[in-house]
Amino acid sequence: MTAAPRSALSFVAPSSVVSPRHKDGATMRKNLAQNSRSFSAGSLSGGHKAMARKWFARLLWKAFPGASEREVAKQAAAVLDVSERQVINWLRCENDAGVTYTTAVMILAGVGIALDSGRAA
């Protein structure tokens, strides 16, 4: 006689299945939405946010030099795979850029600065 196959759950240790409990017995769960709001509201003042947006706008101008806002937006949109309107919003400091875009623009601006400094005058 063969034994019935055991399910995968039967091999999980019982202590790893139990969710953490507070000292009063209530199940503890993290509210990610609440944490996000408390961080953005408490940690970033209006002045800091404005400075960060201006810094990113200047970085866009360095990474994608152009004669006009529209020209910069056209170049940046093609490279960053976003709409021209999004780039214009960044240039006008109306929106925050995500870390992916910030990192990409930092790299592009840094490469451009390194190449400019290496040229003979």
N, C-alpha and C positions, 0 to 999 in steps of 0.2 A: 504494500500500500504506500502510496506517495502522499506526502503532506500537501495541503493546499498552499499555493504561493502566497507569500506575505506581501502586503502592499508596501510601497515606498514609505508611507507615513508611519508604519510600525517600527521603522528603524530610527526615527527621529527621537532624540532624547526628550522626555517630557518637560524638563526645565527650559528647553529652548523654545517650546511652543507657547508657554505662558507669557502673556504680555506683562510688562513691568507695572507694578502697582505702587501707589502712594501709601504712606503710612496709615491713612484712614481707610485703605482698601479700594479706593477708586482707581480705575485704569488711567494711566498717564499717557497722554498723546500730545504731540507737538503741533501747534497751530502755526503752520508756515506763513499763512497770509498775515496773521497778526504780527509775527516777527518781522516780516518785510515792511509793513507799515511803520512799526515802531522804529526800525532802523532809519528809514528814509525821512521820517518826520523828526526824529530826535538827533540824528548824527549830522545831517547835511542842512546847514542853515541856507537861507536864500543867497547870502553872499558867497558861500563856498560853491554852491551850484552854479551861480553866474560866472564865477572865476573859472570853473572847470569847463563850462561851455565856451567861454572866450578862448581859453587855451586850446581846445580842440579845433575851434574855427581857425585860429592862427596856424595850427599844425596842418590843417587841410590846405591852406594857401601855400605853405611850404612844400607839401607833398605834390600838389597839383597846381603849379604856377599858371596863372592865366591873366588876361587883361580885364576880365569881368567875372562877376559872380556866376553868370550863366555858363561861361567857358569852364570855370573850375568845376561847377556842378556836372557838366557834361563829361569831363574827363574822369572825375571821381566816381560818378555813377557807373560808368562802364567797368572800371577796375574793381569797385567794391560790390558790384551786382546789387545795387539799390536804385531807386528812382532818382531822377534829377531833383524832384521836389524834396525828397528826404535830405539830400546834400544841401540844398538851399536852406532848409530848416536848421541844419547844423551850422551853416555859415552865419545865419542870422541869430544864432543862440536860442532858438525856439524849442529844440528838443535835445535830450541827452543821447549820446551815442553809446551803444553797447560795447562791452570790453573787446569783442571780436573785431569790431570796426576800429576802435581806438588803437588796438595793438597793430593792426594792419597799416594804419596811417602813420603811426610812430615809426614802424619799420621803413616804410616808403620815404618818409621825411628824413630819417636818419641816413638812409642809403644816398639820397640826393645831396645831403649836406656833406657826407664823406666824399662823394665824387667831386663836388664843387671845390672842396678844400684841397683836393689832390691835383687840380689843374694848374698848369703854369699860367701866370698872369702876363 
